[in-house]
């Protein structure tokens, strides 16, 4: 959550727009799978990533 939250800009000067932004972020988090990937350059890392992404769609 912290990684995603820190990369979204909110119009805090407009309370209604800020609330709408947070609601949109909440919906995004609930509906879209989010992964934190750390760099590891080997075949096992590729398999783990592939399985996590494509098996989730099955």
C-alpha positions in Angstrom: 0.0 0.0 0.0 2.8 2.4 0.9 4.5 2.0 -2.5 1.3 2.7 -4.4 0.0 5.5 -2.1 3.3 7.4 -2.4 3.1 7.4 -6.2 -0.4 8.9 -6.4 -0.9 12.6 -6.3 -4.0 13.8 -4.4 -5.6 17.3 -4.8 -5.6 17.9 -1.0 -6.6 21.5 -1.6 -10.0 20.2 -2.7 -11.5 17.9 0.0 -14.1 16.4 -2.4 -11.6 15.6 -5.1 -9.1 14.2 -2.5 -11.9 11.9 -1.2 -12.7 10.8 -4.7 -9.0 10.0 -5.4 -8.8 7.9 -2.2 -12.0 6.0 -3.2 -10.6 5.3 -6.6 -7.3 4.1 -5.1 -9.3 1.8 -2.7 -11.3 0.4 -5.7 -8.1 -0.2 -7.6 -6.5 -2.0 -4.7 -9.6 -4.2 -4.3 -9.9 -5.1 -8.0 -6.4 -5.3 -9.5 -3.8 -7.7 -8.3 -0.7 -5.9 -7.1 2.7 -7.5 -6.8 6.0 -6.2 -5.3 8.8 -7.6 -7.4 12.4 -7.5 -6.4 15.1 -7.9 -9.0 16.6 -11.4 -9.2 18.0 -12.3 -12.6 17.5 -16.1 -12.7 15.1 -18.6 -14.3 13.3 -19.4 -11.1 12.4 -15.7 -10.7 11.0 -15.7 -14.2 8.9 -18.8 -13.4 7.6 -17.4 -10.1 6.6 -14.2 -11.8 4.9 -16.0 -14.7 3.0 -18.3 -12.4 1.9 -15.5 -10.1 0.6 -13.4 -13.0 -0.9 -16.0 -15.3 -2.2 -18.5 -12.8 -4.0 -15.7 -11.1 -5.9 -15.2 -14.4 -7.0 -18.8 -14.5 
